[in-house]
């Protein structure tokens, strides 16, 4: 095999790997990493033995391309899942992975080749590793999942998160939820970030996914009026109580209105407001509508644009990691969503820290477990800190010129 032929093959192999990586995030959103790993492993179990037994260099070169394509799947998924398994410990994961290079696999393969021939050694080593991967995915890929799910929340559960789980929180745990979010953003970065994007004085604001009114309470002292919408009447009941208390501290001024509504169908007239904002809300669609989240979020963005008109501003606030000191999309699904906002809708992006400040370590553990799961709560308790770091992304569109 000439050097020129080897060079051509390497270029084609790299191109195949790049194509795989370009489309991998879309496949993950539609299919999930577990099924992708299973199909890749099954494909390799079939193709690799054929490659070993096929005579002729050209036939092997042709078979090498789909094999390279399937091999490319393993590294990014394995890396992502290992990083997601331990919050805020990416350096530790990388250090452990670097130790794999110290394992004398070539020496083992050479020793095995001396005993049973090189072809047999390659076959059994590869087959054993691939079968082990399939068993691992089948046994553990669908069970305990401790990860940041598509809503941007860290959750530890025995089963896959479903829409019903969130309905239970948002329809029965509003008081506890409000305790959690009231501890968020100890630095006070959110208000100043919003003000720098869209001056708030004297404007009317529409807030989607208002929940218990955390952002509404933040904005009411500055704006002329805020219309806060949420699909959960239970959450809005708590929002009403908190906003009434906040109004009393400002002489009884009630410049807010609460409306029960779906983000995709806002019962508001066009051009009503100067600013439409959705805080930690639209990311849920990525988890709830894995196949059609783009269409669902597009409906929301269209409604937001309708109620502000051409002179208004859009702001979308989403998670870039709870329990993390550096900004990073918690999942590949959210990464796709954020990139879609920027590439398809022209959103500009910035990030801030919105750390939680709890009143005690006990409260930190209790509220963290309630919303983010046992694993992160155990980490918080182990560290013994009342501060939980969090990174938040802000995507925004300025008024059309």
N, C-alpha and C positions, 0 to 999 in steps of 0.2 A: 504494500500500500504506500503510494508516494506521499511526500510531505504536502504537496499541493492538494491532494485528495483529502488528506487529514484536515488541512486548513478549511477546505470547503465544508466538510462535515461538521466541524466545530462551529462555523458560522451559522449553518442551518440549525444545529442543535440549540444554539443560543437564541435564535429567532423563535424556535418552537417554545422555549422556556418563557420568553418575553410575552408571547401571545397568551400562554397559559395564565401568567400573572395578571395580564390586562383584564381578562374575563373572570378571574377567580372570584373577585368580590361579588360580581353579579350572581354567579352560581351559588355562592354561600348564602346570599339573601334569599334566593329562590328555593334552595335545596337543604342547606344546613351542612356543617362540616362533617357530621357523622356519616351521612349517606355518601358524600364525596369521597371520604377516605375508604369506605367500603368498596365503592365502584373502582377506585384507583387500585386498591389492593387486589381485587378479583381480576382486573385487567392485567396486572403485572404477573399474577399467578399463571395466567394463560400465555402471555406473550414471551415472558422471559425463558421458560423452558423451550419454546419454539425457537427463540433466538439462539440458544445454546446448541440445539440439534440441527439447525439449518446450515447446510454447506454453502460455500461461496461468499465472497466478501460483499458483493452488491446486495444480495438478499439480506445479509445481516445489517448493512447500512440502512436499508429501507425499514426494517423492523426496529432499529434503534430509535427512530424518530418518535413513534407513539410511546415507546418505553420511556424516553426522556420526558415526553409530555406528561405522563402519569407520575414520574418521579418528582417533577417540579411541584406537585401538589403537597407533598409531605412537609417540606421545610416551613413555608409560611404558616400553615395551619398549626403545626406542632409548636412553632415559636409563639404564635398568638395565644394558643390555649395554655401554654406554660406560664406566660406573663399574666394572663387573666386569672390564673389559679391562686396567685398570691398578691394581694393589693399592696402597691407601693414598694415592692421588692424586686423590681426589674433587674437591678444590679446583681442580686443574689442568683437569680435564674440564669443570667448570662454567664456568671462565673462558674456555676455548676455545669452548664452546657459546654464551656470551654474545656472542662476536664475530660470530656468524651474523647478528645483527640489523644489522650494519653493511653487509651485502651488499645492494646496491641492486636487489633483485628487482622491486619495483613499477616502478622506472624502466625496467628491462629489459622488463617486460611491456608498459608503455606504448609503448615504442619499437617492439616487435614488433607491437602492435595497430595502429600507424600504417601498418605495411607490409602486413599481411594481414587486418586487421579484428580486433575485440576477441574475438569468438567463436572464431575460428581460433587466435588467440594463446593464449587460455585452454585450448583443446583440446590443442594441441601441447605447451605447457609442462607441463600436468598429465600428459598421456600419457607424455611423455618422462621425467618424474620418477618416475612409477609403474613404467615399464618398467625404469628404472635400479635401482629398489628390488628388483624381482623378480630381475634379473640378479645383484645383489649378494648376495641371500639364497641363490640357487642356487649361486653360485660359492664363497662364503665361509661361509655359515651352517652348513654341515655339515662343514667342514674344521677347521683348527687351532682348538681351543677352549682358551683359557687363562682359566680361571674357577674359582671355588669351586663344586665340584659338590655334589650333595645330601647327601653324607656330611659336608660341612663342610670338605673338604680342597681346597687350591689345587693344581690339576693342569694341566699343559700336555701335550696329546697331539694326535696327528694325527687320531684318530678319537674318536668318542663313548665315554665311559667305560662299561664294562660290568661286570657282576658278576664275570666271570672275572678282570678286572684286580685287583680287590680280593682275590679268593681267592689269587691268585699272591703278593701281598704278605703276606697273613696266614698262608699255608701254607708259604712258602719264605723269608721275610725277617724272621723274628721277632727275630733278634739285632740287626739294623740298626734295626728299628722300635723296639726297647727303648732303643737308644742315643738315638734321637730323643726319645722321651717322657720319658726320664730328664733331659733338658735343659729340660723344660717347667716353668713356674711357679717362676721364680727368686725371686719375691717371697714364696712360701710362703702364698699366699692361699687355696688350695683347702681345706686342712685346717681352718683357722679358720672358713671359710664353712660347711663341713659341720657342724662342732661347734656353730655358732650355730643351725643349723636343727634338729639332732637331737643331743643330748648323747651322746657315744660311749662313755663309761666303762661297762664291764661289760655291753655289749649284744651280741647276736648279729646279724651283718650278712650279707645275701645280695647279692653283686655280680654283675650280668649284663654279659656282654661284657667280661670281665676282662682279656682280652689277655695281655700279659706280666706282669700283676700290679702295675702302677704304683700304682693306687688301693689295692689290697690291702696293699701294702707301707706305704702311707701310714697305713692304718687299724689294722694289727695291733698296734702298740704301745698302742693305746687301748681296743680292744674285747675282749670275752671270747673271741669266735670269729668267723671270717669264712669263708663258703662262696663261693668264687669260681668262676663258671661261664663257659665260652666254647665256641663250636662248633668251634674250631680246636685240635686236639691239639698241633699244632706250636707255637702260641703258649703253650699251657699248659706245655709242656716247659721253655721259657725262664722262665716264671713260677715254676715249681718251683725251678729253679736259683737265681733271684734271692731267692725267699722263704727258701730254706734258708740262704743267706748272711746275710740279714737276721735270721733266727732265732738264728744263732750270736752275733750282737752283743748279743742279749738273753738270753744264758744258755741257748740251745738251746730256748727256748719255741716250740712249734709249735702255734699256735692257729688254724691255717688248713687248709682242705681244697680241693682243686681237682677240679672236675667238668666233664667234657665234655658239653655239652648245648646244645640250641636254646633261645633266649630265650623262644620261644612255648610251650615244653613243659618246664617245670622239674620234675625228678625229686625234688621236695621236698614234705614234708607241710605242710598248712595251719597258719598261725599259728606257724611255726617261728622267725621272726626279728622283731626290733624295727625294723630298717631294711632296705629294698631299694633299691639304687642301680644306675643304669645310666649309665656314663660314656662319652660320645662313641660311642654304639653304635646307638641307635634311629634316629638321623638317616639311617643307611644305607638304611633301608626306603623312604625317600622316593625315592631313586634307583633302588633295585632293583625296587620294586613301584610304578611310577608310577600305575597305575590303582587299586590296592587298598591303598596304604600305610596308610590309616586303619584298615582292618580288621586288617592285620598288626600294627600298633603297638597296637591295642586288645587283641589277644590277649596281647601282652607285658605291658601294664599290668594286665590282669586277673590274669595269673600273679603279678605283683609284689604286687598287693593280696592275693591268696590266701595267699602265704607269710608275710605280715606280720600279717594279720588286722586287725580294726578299731582296734587300739591302736598300730599301727605307722606308720612314715613312709615316703613314697616320695620319691626324689630322682632327677631326670634331668639330666645334665650334657651340654651341647651347645655347639657352636662359635657364636660371634658375630663371627668374623672373624680369620683368621691373616694377619699383615702389616698389621693395622689397629689404630689406637690408640683408636678409638671403636667402641662395640658396634653391630653391624648384621647382621641375617641375611644370609649370603652369597648366598643365592638366593631367588627367589620361592617355590620349593617348600618350603624350610626355613622361610621366613616364615609360610607357610600352616600348617605343622606346629606351629610354636611358638604361633601364635594358636589353633590347635585344642586344644592342651594346656590353655590358659588358659580358653577359652570352653566347651569340651565337658567337661573334667575338673576345672575349678576349680583348676588349678595356680597357685601364686604364683611370681613370677619376680624374680630379682635377677641382677646380673652382676658379674664380677670380672676383673682382669687376670691372665693366666697366661703372661707373656712367656717366651720361650726364652732361655737363657743358654748359648751354645756356648763351647767351650774355645778356639776360634780361628776366624778368618774362613774359613779353608779348610774346617774342619768344618761351619761354618754353611752354606756353599755346598753341600757334599756332601750333608748330611742334608736340607736344604731341597729340593734338586733331587730327591732320592730319593722324598720323600713329597708335596711340594707343586708340583713341576714346575720347568722351566727358567726360566720368566719371573720367578717370585718369587726363585729362586736367583740369577739375574743381577742383580736389584735389590739383594739382600743383599750380593753381591760388590761391586757398584758403590758402595754406601754404605760398605762396609768395616767393618760393625759386627758384633759377636759377639752382639748382642741383637736378637731378632726379636719385635716386639710381637704380642700376641694377646689377644683378648677372649673370655671364656667366660660362657655363661649357665647359671644353675642354676634349674631348675623343681622345685618341691616341694609336697607335700601333708602337712599336719599330721595327727596322729591324729584320728580321728572322735570327737567329744565324746560 
